[in-house]
Amino acid sequence: MKAVVYDSYGGPEMLRVEDVPTPEPTAGQVLVRIAATSVNLSDWECLRGSPAYARIGGLRSPARRTLGSDIAGVVVQVGDGVTRFRVGDEVYGDNLALKGGFAEFAVAPDSALALKPPGLSFEAASTIPQAGAIALQGTRWVAVGDRVLVNSAGGGSGSFAIQLAKQQGAHVTGVDNAGKLDFMRSVGADEVLDYAREDFTRTPPYDLVLDLVAHRSVLAYRRALVRGGRYRCVGGSVGTMLRVLTVGSLVGLVSRRSIGVLAVKEGPEHFSPLGERCASGEVACHLDRTFALDEVPAALACVGEGRALGKVVVVAAG
């Protein structure tokens, strides 16, 4: 089969298409013929080996040669003990442990997958697992009338989070680069900020800040919250996240605010509810563009360099 592989950390130039053996599912796994795999910021981080947590399992060289965790496709083989799926089932999920989605076939634990709703295309389904789980869990505290801010709101998780917060009755502010302001408005943001021109921690405070690219000080985040407000980050620099985990808890306690890292739970139960809502049309999957397997370097650069509006998807040939 054809797969996009890399052997050293670096930029998109490290990636190449190779013919490699088709993997065999072991106990508890299924083999999926890949139809579509969406690109996550985590793919870019694992390619570059930065931040440091992206090297977990492979300090000097990548633990997995093929990236791509948010997969959608058709089951073509099942391993021993698999009862949830059978050959021919259309599935989707976040194969974060094994990755391998930028290929024609990938093995995945059956526990990581869900049946694809009939109303969703493979491309749309692949945009949901990781980004959807983050958005659902990051907006679960939203109440009617809350002021919510989503930082880096022009990507996959952010575009879902804007919609979910709006549907829960919040006033939503989206923050991203200047090229994404119109897009954030189009998905429902009431206000938009260009991070290069405006500092969201110095605007009127919020009930909830969902930060997808944390890099500021804990005191700045405290300033961004109303009394009783909540700040949660997902990703960002290692130093910032460590400070949020440690100093943030103390500052939040003293100031009667909640400052912490969003511990995202994985698995179908945490993304499939959004899949059903997308299939019914209640929530939209915003797909910027699709790329072929031999265009994976360009697809990762589009996401990593902050140019994607919503999600970018790689479509396997054949």
N, C-alpha and C positions, 0 to 999 in steps of 0.2 A: 504494500500500500504506500501511498504518498503521505509524507508528514513533514511539517515544518520543524526543524530541529536547531538547537544551538548547544555549544559545549563550553562556552566561556561567557562570563558576564560582560555586558557592554551595551552598545546601541543596536538599532535595527539591522545594521550591517552584519551582525553576528548570526543572523538567521539565514537558513537555506532550506530548500526543499530536497528531501532525500527519499529514495525507496527503502523502506524498512519492513521487517516482518510484521504481519498482522498479529496483534496480541491475542492471547487465549484467555478467556475468563476462568478464574479459579473459583473455589467455593464462595458463594455469596455474591458473585459478580455476574454482570452481563456484558456482552459485547454489543456495542451500538454502532450502526452505520451512521456517521455524522451527516446531518443535513445542514446544520447551522451552529455556530459557536459565537457568542458575543464576546467582545473585548472588554475587560475590566482594567481599572487602574492597577490592580494587583498583578496583572500580566506584565505591564510595563515595569513595575517595581521588581518583579522576579527576573525579567530580562536584564535590567541594569544592576541587580544585586544591591539596590538601595531604595529605602532605608535598610538598616542592618537586619531588621526582622525578616526581610525578603530572602535572606541567606540561611534561614533555619533549615537544617537538614543538608545543606551544601555550602559550607563556609567558603571554599576556594573555587568550586565549580557547581553548576546547577544540579539539584537533586533529581529533577525531571528534565529530559531533553526536549520535550514538547509541551508548550504552554497551552492554555485554553481550558477553563473549568466550566463555564456556563454553556452546557451542550444541549442540543435537541436533535433527535434522530429516531431511528427504528431499531428495535432489538433484533439481532440476527443470530444470537447464541446465548444460552444461559448456562451458568456454572452449577455445580452441585449445591443442592439445598435452596435454590431460588424458587420461590412459589408465588411471588408478587407479580411477576411478569412472564410473558411467553413470547416466542418468536413472532414478530410482526407487530408487536405493540409499539405505539408512538409515545416516546417518553421525553422528558426534559429534566434538568437538575443542575446543581452546582457540584461538579466533580473535583472539589478543591484538593482533596488528598492525593489523587492520582493525576489530575489534569489530562493532557493529551488530546484536547478538543481540536487543535489546529492540525487535523489529519483526516483521513477518510474513514477510519475506525478508531474507537477508543473503548477501553474497558472501564467500568464504573461499578462501585458497590450498589447493589439493588436498593440499599437504604438511602442512597443519595438522590434517587430518582422518583418522579411522579408520572402518572399517565398525562399526556398532553391533552388539554381540552380540545375537542373537535373544532371549536370556533377560532382557534389560534393557528396561525401559520407557524412553521418551524422557526422562521426568522424572529417572529414576535415572541415566541415562547422562550427562545434563548436569551432574550433581554431581561428576563424576570428573576431567575433564581437568586443571584447574589445581590443585585441592585434592589430587587423587590423586598428581600428579607431585611436589608438595611432600612429601607424606607418605612416598611410596616412597623418595625420595632422602634425606629427613631421617632415616629410620630404617635406612638401609642398613648402618650400623656395628653394629647391635644384636646382642649375643651372649647365649646362655642365661645367666641369672643376673645380667645387668646391671640396675642401677637407672637407670631412664629417667624424665625429667621433661619434660612437654610443657606449655609456657606458652601460654595462650589455647586450651586443649584442647577447649572446648565448641563450636567451630565446625566447618566442613567439613574443613579440613586436620587439625585436632586430633583429630576423631573417627575419621578414617582412621588417623592415626598411633598412637593408643592401640591400636586393633585389631591393626595390623601389629606393633608392638613386643611386645604380649602373645603373638601367635602365634610370635614369634621367641624366646620364653622369658624376657622381661624382667619385672621388677617395675615397674609404671608408676604414676607420680603425675601427676595432671592438675590444672592451675591455671586458674581462671577466676573469674567473679563468682558470688555466692552462689546466683543463680537457676539455675546450670548444674551444681551439684554432683551432684545425683541423676542428671542426664543422663550425666555423665562416668562415674559408677559403672555405669550401665546399658550402656555400650559397652565396659566391661572394665577401667576404672582400678582399681587396688588401693587407692590413696589419692587423696584430693582435697583441694585447698586453695582457700580463698577469698582471693584476692589482697588484698582490703581488710583482712583480719584476720591473715594470715600472710605472712611474707617467705620465699619459697622459697630465697633465697640464704643463709638462716640455718638451714635444716633440714639433716639429714645429707646429705653430698654425693652427687653422682650420677656415673654413668659417661657419661651423655649427657644434655644439655639441648637440646631443640629449642624455640626461642623464636620465636613467631609475632608478637610485639609488643614488640620490644626497646626499652627506655627506661632501663635501669639502667647503672651504671658498669662498666667493664671489671674492676675489682678485685672487685666484687660477683659477677660471673660467674665469676671465678677461684675465689672462695670456694665457689661452688656445685658445683665439680668435684672428684672424687677425683684423685689423682696419675695421670696418663695419661688423664684424662677428656677429653671433647670437648663444646664448646659451639658451636652453630650457630644463627644468627638468620635469619629471613626476614621482612623488613618491620620497621617501627618508625620512630622519628625519624631524620632525616638525620644529626644530630649523633652519635647513638648508633652508628649503622651505620658512620660514618666512623671513630669511635674504635675500634670492634671491628676494622675493617680495618687500622688502623695500630697503635695502642697494643696492641690485643689480640694481635696476632702476637708482639710483643716480650714482653709479660707471659706469654703462653702458653709461649714458648720458655724463658724463665728459670724458670718454675714447673713445667715438664714437663707442661703441659696444652695442648690445642689449642683456640684461641678464634678464631672467624671467622664470616663470612657464608656462608650456603648459596647457592651459585650454581646456581639451579634450571635444569635443561635442559628445553627445550620440545620438543614433537612427539609423535606417536603412540607411538613406541617407549618413551616415558617415562611414558605414562599407560595405554596399552591393556593391559599386563599386569594392572593393577589392575581394569580393566574386565572382563576374563575371570574374575578371582577374584570379583568382585561378581556376575557372571552365574551363576556356579556356586553362589553362596550362602556361599562361604568368608568373604567380607567383606561387611558390610552398608552400604548407602547410607542414611544417616539424613536424611530429608527432613522438615523442620519443618513447612512449609506451602507452598502454591502461591498465586500472585497472577496476576491478569489484566494485560494490557498497560496498562490505564488505572490500575492499582494499583502501577505501578513505583515511584513515590515512596515509598509505604509499604513496599515490599519492600526498597529500599535503606536506608531508615531502620532497619528491623528488623535488618539486618546491621551497619550502621555504628554503631548505638547499642548493639551487643553483646547483643541480645535473642534472636538466632536460636540454636536448638538444632540443631546440624548445619547443613544447607544449606537455603536458601530458593530457590525456583524460580519463574520467570515463565513462564506457559503462554500461547502465542499462540492467539488465537481462530481458528476456522475449520478 
